[in-house]
Amino acid sequence: MIALVQLLVRYGLFEPMQASLALTRLDFSLLILATVCIAAGGNIINDIYDVEIDRINKPQRLLVGVKITEKTATTLYFMCTVVGVAIGFYLSNRIGKPGFSALFIIIAALLYLYASYLKSIVLIGNILISILVAMSILIVGIFDLLPTITTYNQEIHSGIFIILLQYAAFAFVINFIREIVKDLEDINGDKNGGMNTLPIAIGRKRTITLVFVLLLVTIVLLVIYMYNYLYSYQVAVLYFLLVVLAPLFYALVKAWTAEKQKDYAQLSSLLKGVMFTGMCSFVLYKFVIV
């Protein structure tokens, strides 16, 4: 999904809006590879730390200690992270912004801290992962758009970056809600692993009520956004109504009635789908915005 979203940002938003781009197609492919490698490294180190928790939460999907050894997983983590950071260093120098390489180092470090410690603190881990998901969108603008800003194209580039920020905010909110739902789904294993997630801290009922409220606020904000920015574009309005707002309304209903683990799993999958369809709306710019 990270790779697809980054492709949609470049070819669904930047190029149709005729932005000046800093990365060649090869360099852009390397940016995707670097982002995916660091994200993969984050997933691997998280699986290493979660072996005992996953034996309870998702025994059928347990990899570390079953299909591969912990030593092999650790080697893969280091390989993915080093490759991602090294490519980030190369790209930063290619665009004349060597300081940008710090982004990849910081993100890799935060993923390690999340896996080893921060995810056990109420809401901190949820917020951090949601920020990093949003960063996977913004990093395309940071590397491909920012280095080419001049006094002549500043207005159009600023407008494009605002759109990118709006999508990143959407990704943050949906992922944040989904992280809370996943904590509800995984409450038994998390308790056994000594975690202090939101459902453990305040209980299932209060947590799912919070999810309901957050979904309701998200729906209201999306309706306001559509009215203010998309009202003149019928295709965009129909798209958002059918594949973003409608599933969110369904998720709202599911949140109101959710009681069992399978309900939380369905809600989590639904929110993942909304994230996907929301990001796919980048393709609309080519047809209805430009």
Buried (B, 14 or more C-beta within 10 A) or exposed (E): EBBEBBBBBBBBBBBBBEBBBBBEEEBBBBBBBBBBBBBBBBBBBBBBBBBEBBBBBBEEEBEBBEEBEEEEBBEBBEBBBBBBBBBBBEBBEBBEBEEBBEBBBEBBEBBBBBBEEBBBBBBBBBBBBBBBBBBBBBBBBBBBBBBBBEEEBEEBBEEBBEBBBEBBBBBBBBBBBBBBBBBBBBBEBBBEBEBBBBBBBEEBEEBBBBBBEBBBEBBEEBEEBBEEEBEEBEEBBEBBBEBBBEBBBEBBEBBEEBEEBEBBBBBBEBBBBBBBBBBBBBBBBBEBBE
